[in-house]
Amino acid sequence: MSGHRKALVPEDITALFVERANEGDADGVAELYEEHAVMAYPPGKLTEGREAIRALWEKVLENAPHFEPENSLPTLISGDIALTSTLSKDGTGARAQVLRRQPDGTWLRLLDQPEFVQLSRDTF
């Protein structure tokens, strides 16, 4: 991994993602994931492993999308595992990530669900 700043607390991951994605840095985004991480993207599919995640972000970032920080929900931590989540800016859903504390004390994404569609209460 390169000399990028690391996530010292789980909440850092989202800010680091926004920063690196807006710089078009697919390698830097991929460094936020564990080697065998799994991402539920593109919709309906899984992208498995850091290299596949890097390739996916390289393709996505070719179009220079702009990402904004989103409101975080409370982080849940149990030992070396954390669940972080954010509400989408447009109010249509949420995003969730499972992170794991690394041996050096920093955090990386293990599971990433970047798009949840908000369901109405009538759905249940």
LOBA-806831 format. One record per atom (N, C-alpha, C, O): x, y, z. Coordinates in steps of 0.001 Angstrom, whole numbers, padded with zeros to 6 digits, always signed. Example, Ala and Ser with C-alpha at 12.3 -4.5 7.8 and 13.67 -1.06 7.14 Angstrom:
2
+013190-005690+007800;+012300-004500+007800;+013200-003300+007800;+014236-003319+008465;+012850-002250+007080;+013670-001060+007140;+012900+000030+007870;+013409+001138+008039;
This chain:
124
+000844-001185+000000;+000000+000000+000000;+000884+001242+000000;+002025+001209+000462;+000353+002309-000512;+001133+003546-000655;+001142+004346+000634;+000737+003856+001688;+001607+005578+000537;+001723+006437+001700;+000475+007229+002012;+000567+008256+002685;-000691+006801+001553;-001938+007494+001865;-002200+007474+003365;-001755+006579+004083;-002929+008477+003813;-003395+008520+005200;-004331+007344+005430;-005105+006981+004544;-004264+006742+006624;-005075+005570+006949;-006217+005958+007875;-006192+007008+008517;-007224+005083+007930;-008375+005294+008810;-007986+004895+010231;-007764+003717+010512;-007906+005873+011117;-007545+005605+012509;-008759+005212+013337;-008633+004541+014361;-009932+005636+012885;-011213+005246+013488;-012137+004866+012329;-011943+005342+011211;-013136+004021+012577;-014003+003585+011469;-014613+004740+010669;-014749+004649+009449;-014975+005811+011350;-015626+006937+010664;-014719+007615+009640;-015218+008317+008760;-013410+007429+009729;-012473+008019+008763;-012662+007461+007358;-012395+008152+006375;-013118+006225+007260;-013207+005562+005949;-014040+006362+004954;-013639+006528+003802;-015183+006854+005384;-016065+007586+004472;-015399+008858+003965;-015449+009151+002771;-014778+009612+004858;-014101+010853+004452;-012940+010548+003508;-012740+011257+002522;-012181+009506+003802;-011063+009135+002931;-011565+008688+001568;-010950+008997+000547;-012689+007956+001543;-013270+007549+000266;-013631+008776-000570;-013248+008859-001737;-014361+009726+000009;-014795+010921-000717;-013584+011670-001254;-013570+012080-002415;-012572+011849-000419;-011352+012565-000812;-010667+011886-001999;-010342+012540-002990;-010453+010592-001895;-009725+009859-002945;-010550+009710-004220;-010012+009827-005321;-011842+009454-004083;-012688+009323-005270;-012744+010637-006035;-012681+010640-007265;-012862+011752-005323;-012915+013050-005995;-011585+013414-006640;-011547+014255-007538;-010499+012798-006199;-009191+012981-006837;-009004+012025-008013;-008000+012101-008721;-009967+011126-008224;-009861+010142-009293;-008844+009057-008984;-008295+008445-009900;-008586+008811-007706;-007541+007901-007252;-008102+006506-006956;-008395+006181-005805;-008249+005689-007997;-008792+004337-007825;-007892+003481-006949;-008388+002667-006169;-006576+003649-007063;-005654+002895-006212;-005872+003272-004747;-005909+002404-003875;-006014+004557-004487;-006242+005024-003119;-007564+004548-002561;-007645+004200-001383;-008606+004525-003383;-009905+004004-002939;-009758+002521-002607;-010243+002070-001570;-009100+001766-003470;-008932+000324-003249;-008160+000043-001963;-008391-000983-001323;-007259+000925-001577;-006488+000739-000347;-007351+000829+000908;-006886+000499+001999;-008591+001268+000770;-009506+001334+001911;-010163-000020+002184;-010913-000168+003149;-009879-001003+001329;-010486-002332+001421;-009449-003375+001810;-008277-003264+001450;-009891-004392+002552;-009035-005542+002826;-008779-006290+001520;-009524-006138+000552;-007738-007085+001504;-007335-007843+000312;-008476-008694-000256;-008610-008809-001474;-009296-009288+000611;-010373-010179+000150;-011756-009594+000417;-012721-010332+000619;-011849-008275+000418;-013122-007586+000662;-014141-007931-000420;-013794-008358-001521;-015411-007730-000067;-016508-007966-001014;-017368-006708-001058;-017739-006152-000024;-017674-006277-002265;-018482-005076-002491;-019719-005477-003286;-019610-006155-004308;-020884-005064-002823;-022140-005358-003517;-022377-004282-004574;-023252-003429-004421;-021595-004329-005638;-021707-003361-006718;-020963-003928-007918;-019928-004569-007739;-021453-003714-009135;-022644-002975-009524;-023913-003656-009004;-023884-004815-008591;-025029-002914-009032;-026279-003445-008481;-026574-004859-008985;-026528-005143-010182;-026879-005728-008025;-027208-007105-008361;-026013-008020-008528;-026177-009207-008809;-024802-007484-008358;-023584-008283-008531;-022642-008039-007360;-022810-007093-006592;-021646-008914-007241;-020607-008744-006234;-019273-008510-006916;-018983-009101-007956;-018475-007655-006332;-017101-007458-006762;-016238-007937-005610;-016334-007417-004499;-015395-008926-005869;-014647-009580-004796;-013153-009385-004949;-012592-009615-006021;-012511-008958-003868;-011067-008778-003835;-010652-007352-004151;-011278-006669-004961;-009577-006914-003493;-009104-005532-003648;-008776-005186-005103;-009080-004082-005553;-008165-006103-005837;-007795-005791-007222;-009039-005594-008092;-009075-004690-008926;-010047-006427-007902;-011295-006270-008672;-012003-004980-008268;-012582-004301-009115;-011962-004640-006990;-012565-003389-006511;-011812-002199-007098;-012433-001213-007495;-010488-002277-007158;-009695-001200-007765;-010075-001021-009231;-010255+000106-009693;-010199-002127-009966;-010559-002056-011389;-011951-001449-011565;-012171-000652-012477;-012882-001823-010700;-014230-001263-010766;-014188+000249-010542;-014789+001005-011305;-013478+000692-009497;-013421+002129-009220;-012669+002882-010307;-013000+004031-010599;-011674+002264-010906;-010965+002904-012019;-011948+003223-013144;-011922+004311-013720;-012800+002270-013440;-013808+002450-014492;-014827+003531-014105;-015148+004406-014910;-015332+003462-012863;-016317+004443-012395;-015722+005845-012397;-016372+006800-012822;-014483+005969-011921;-013879+007294-011770;-013419+007903-013089;-013081+009086-013133;-013400+007117-014166;-013084+007667-015494;-014043+008790-015864;-013663+009721-016575;-015284+008709-015388;-016304+009706-015699;-016266+010904-014757;-017123+011783-014836;-015277+010942-013870;-015073+012040-012919;-016336+012416-012133;-016704+013590-012086;-017000+011433-011516;-018159+011781-010678;-017688+012575-009464;-016531+012474-009056;-018585+013357-008899;-018247+014119-007696;-019023+013538-006519;-020238+013356-006592;-018316+013253-005448;-018918+012681-004251;-018940+013728-003147;-017987+014487-002975;-020025+013757-002413;-020184+014667-001271;-020236+013839+000006;-020750+012721+000003;-019706+014384+001095;-019864+013680+002376;-021347+013540+002707;-022150+014416+002386;-021697+012443+003345;-023083+012195+003726;-023183+012092+005239;-022191+011857+005928;-024398+012271+005743;-024619+012185+007184;-024439+010748+007658;-025049+009821+007125;-023595+010583+008662;-023324+009260+009214;-024338+008898+010285;-024792+009746+011054;-024677+007631+010316;-025457+007081+011412;-024460+006609+012474;-023276+006472+012167;-024893+006360+013699;-023944+005936+014724;-023184+004663+014308;-023769+003722+013772;-021887+004661+014565;-021049+003508+014283;-021246+002470+015379;-021291+002804+016563;-021363+001217+014978;-021461+000105+015920;-020128-000638+015911;-019639-001027+014850;-019545-000833+017081;-018256-001521+017176;-018371-002664+018178;-018889-002500+019282;-017878-003814+017763;-017779-004976+018636;-016385-005555+018428;-016113-006199+017415;-015509-005321+019394;-014133-005805+019267;-013445-005175+018075;-013302-003954+018007;-013020-006004+017136;-012294-005524+015959;-013175-005378+014725;-012661-005218+013618;-014499-005430+014898;-015441-005297+013783;-016302-004063+014011;-016748-003809+015130;-016537-003295+012948;-017376-002095+013041;-018351-002062+011876;-018052-002533+010778;-019520-001497+012135;-020520-001251+011094;-020693+000252+010991;-021085+000911+011954;-020398+000790+009813;-020632+002203+009561;-021718+002323+008511;-021890+001432+007679;-022453+003429+008552;-023501+003644+007561;-023753+005131+007403;-023516+005923+008315;-024233+005488+006233;-024570+006878+005939;-025909+006914+005228;-026304+005958+004560;-026598+008029+005382;-027835+008275+004642;-027479+008995+003357;-026650+009906+003368;-028093+008600+002246;-027811+009272+000983;-028301+010718+001053;-029302+011014+001706;-027590+011606+000379;-027932+013038+000383;-029348+013286-000124;-030035+014190+000353;-029786+012473-001104;-031110+012703-001693;-032235+012011-000915;-033399+012094-001306;-031892+011326+000186;-032903+010711+001030;-033525+009442+000472;-034537+008969+000990;-032933+008886-000575;-033523+007708-001196;-033031+006394-000610;-033533+005334-000981;-032067+006437+000291;-031548+005181+000833;-030367+005407+001754;-030191+006482+002327;-029565+004363+001878;-028425+004410+002780;-027307+003543+002221;-027482+002813+001245;-026158+003648+002867;-024993+002845+002517;-024463+002235+003817;-024559+002853+004877;-023913+001037+003737;-023387+000394+004947;-022087-000330+004619;-021919-000886+003534;-021179-000308+005580;-019901-000982+005431;-019550-001697+006735;-019782-001175+007825;-018989-002897+006604;-018414-003605+007737;-016908-003437+007616;-016319-003714+006571;-016296-002980+008703;-014860-002753+008730;-014214-003663+009760;-014857-004129+010700;-012910-003905+009554;-012165-004696+010523;-010907-003929+010913;-010215-003352+010074;-010635-003945+012223;-009406-003321+012726;-008226-004184+012284;-008246-005406+012428;-007218-003540+011753;-006031-004225+011268;-005006-004364+012402;-005138-003699+013429;-004000-005208+012233;-002996-005388+013281;-002313-004085+013727;-001882-003974+014874;-002215-003101+012821;-001587-001820+013194;-002571-000845+013842;-002204+000289+014151;-003825-001282+014053;-004832-000450+014711;-005685+000373+013767;-006651+000997+014205;-005357+000394+012480;-006160+001133+011508;-007337+000258+011069;-007429-000911+011444;-008230+000840+010272;-009452+000149+009854;-009523+000058+008334;-009121+000986+007633;-010041-001071+007824;-010289-001265+006392;-011662-001874+006202;-012186-002558+007080;-012241-001610+005025;-013536-002199+004682;-013368-003682+004382;-012443-004101+003686;-014290-004454+004928;-014358-005885+004675;-015543-006186+003760;-015429-006970+002818;-016683-005553+004050;-017907-005679+003263;-018430-004284+002969;-018420-003417+003843;-018885-004062+001745;-019369-002733+001358;-020673-002879+000589;-020732-003515-000463;-021710-002275+001143;-023022-002229+000487;-023275-000756+000163;-023861-000042+000977;-022842-000284-001024;-022912+001149-001309;-024295+001681-001659;-024483+002896-001719;-025265+000807-001891;-026595+001296-002257;-027680+000442-001622;-027851-000726-001970;-028402+001032-000696;-029624+000433-000164;-030753+001335-000605;-030643+002554-000476;-031812+000790-001110;-032974+001581-001455;-033873+001610-000239;-034145+000580+000377;-034327+002799+000096;-035197+002947+001251;-036557+002335+000959;-037175+002623-000067;-037012+001493+001867;-038305+000845+001711;-039324+001593+002568;-039000+002080+003651;-040529+001677+002081;-041573+002316+002887;-042068+001303+003903;-041856+000100+003751;-042722+001793+004932;-043280+000894+005948;-044357+000006+005370;-044640-001061+005915;-044962+000427+004278;-046005-000378+003634;-045430-001649+003015;-046169-002587+002716;-044110-001678+002825;-043454-002828+002219;-043493-004031+003157;-043485-005176+002704;-043536-003774+004457;-043457-004868+005451;-044813-005338+005878;-044921-006245+006702;
